[in-house]
Amino acid sequence: MRQEKQPRTEDLVITDILSALGDPVRFAIIKHLYENKCSLNCTQAATPFANIAKSTLSGHFRVLRESGLISVRKQGVESINTIRIDDINSRFPKLLDSILSNDYNIA
């Protein structure tokens, strides 16, 4: 089974994380994963964006994965997305807690 490429914890870069969170769709996906403290497939994680093309959502998930915000594991034909809260907190303490626990309007 193919494993998606994602940065190691020690290779996480804060500007990549912040840049990925700068997009309203990606921010909402991460906030959804953060608030529900769970792993979701792409369809579940992007539920609020049913009107967005799957190819566009795939691009958003790629950016989230490559920035180190999520890890992706294959389960059958589905990709299961999990926020890397522990990895990010170990590299940048409380970064995501600070950003995602507030009610920012970035749209």
C-alpha positions in Angstrom: 0.0 0.0 0.0 1.3 3.4 -1.0 2.1 5.8 1.9 1.5 9.5 1.2 4.6 11.7 1.6 4.5 14.0 4.6 7.2 15.9 6.6 8.8 14.4 9.7 8.1 16.2 12.9 11.6 17.8 13.0 11.1 19.0 9.4 7.9 21.0 10.1 8.2 24.6 9.0 5.9 27.2 10.7 5.5 29.3 7.5 4.3 26.2 5.6 1.7 25.6 8.4 0.5 29.2 8.5 0.4 29.4 4.7 -1.8 26.3 4.6 -4.1 27.7 7.2 -4.4 31.0 5.3 -6.9 29.5 2.9 -10.5 29.5 4.3 -11.4 26.0 3.0 -8.2 24.4 4.5 -8.7 26.4 7.7 -12.2 25.0 8.0 -11.1 21.5 7.3 -8.4 21.7 10.0 -10.8 23.3 12.5 -13.4 20.5 11.8 -10.7 17.9 12.5 -9.5 19.8 15.6 -12.9 20.3 17.1 -14.0 16.7 16.6 -10.7 15.2 17.7 -11.1 12.4 15.2 -9.8 11.0 12.0 -12.1 11.5 8.9 -12.0 10.4 5.3 -11.9 13.3 2.8 -15.6 13.4 2.2 -16.4 13.6 6.0 -13.7 16.2 6.6 -14.9 18.3 3.8 -18.7 18.0 4.5 -19.2 21.8 4.7 -17.9 22.1 1.2 -20.1 19.7 -0.7 -20.3 22.3 -3.6 -16.5 22.2 -4.2 -15.2 19.8 -6.9 -13.4 16.7 -5.6 -10.3 17.6 -7.5 -10.2 21.0 -5.8 -10.6 19.3 -2.4 -7.9 16.8 -3.2 -5.6 19.8 -3.8 -6.5 21.2 -0.4 -5.8 17.9 1.3 -2.4 17.7 -0.5 -1.4 21.1 0.8 -2.5 20.2 4.3 -0.5 16.9 4.1 2.6 18.5 2.6 2.6 21.3 5.2 2.5 18.7 8.0 -0.9 19.6 9.3 -2.4 16.2 8.7 -1.3 12.7 8.3 -3.0 10.5 5.7 -3.3 6.7 5.8 -5.0 4.5 3.3 -7.9 2.3 4.5 -9.1 0.4 1.5 -10.0 3.0 -1.1 -10.4 5.8 1.4 -7.8 8.2 2.7 -8.2 8.8 6.4 -7.0 12.2 7.6 -5.8 12.9 11.1 -4.6 16.3 12.4 -1.0 16.1 13.6 -1.7 18.0 16.8 1.0 16.2 19.0 3.7 16.6 16.3 2.9 20.2 15.7 2.7 21.0 19.5 6.0 19.3 20.1 7.6 21.5 17.4 5.6 24.7 18.0 4.0 24.5 21.4 0.3 25.6 21.5 0.4 27.0 18.0 -2.7 25.1 16.8 -4.5 25.5 20.2 -4.0 29.2 20.0 -5.1 29.6 16.4 -8.0 27.1 16.4 -9.5 27.7 19.8 -10.4 31.3 18.8 -13.2 32.3 16.5 -11.3 34.0 13.8 -13.0 35.0 10.6 -10.5 34.5 7.8 -13.0 34.3 4.9 
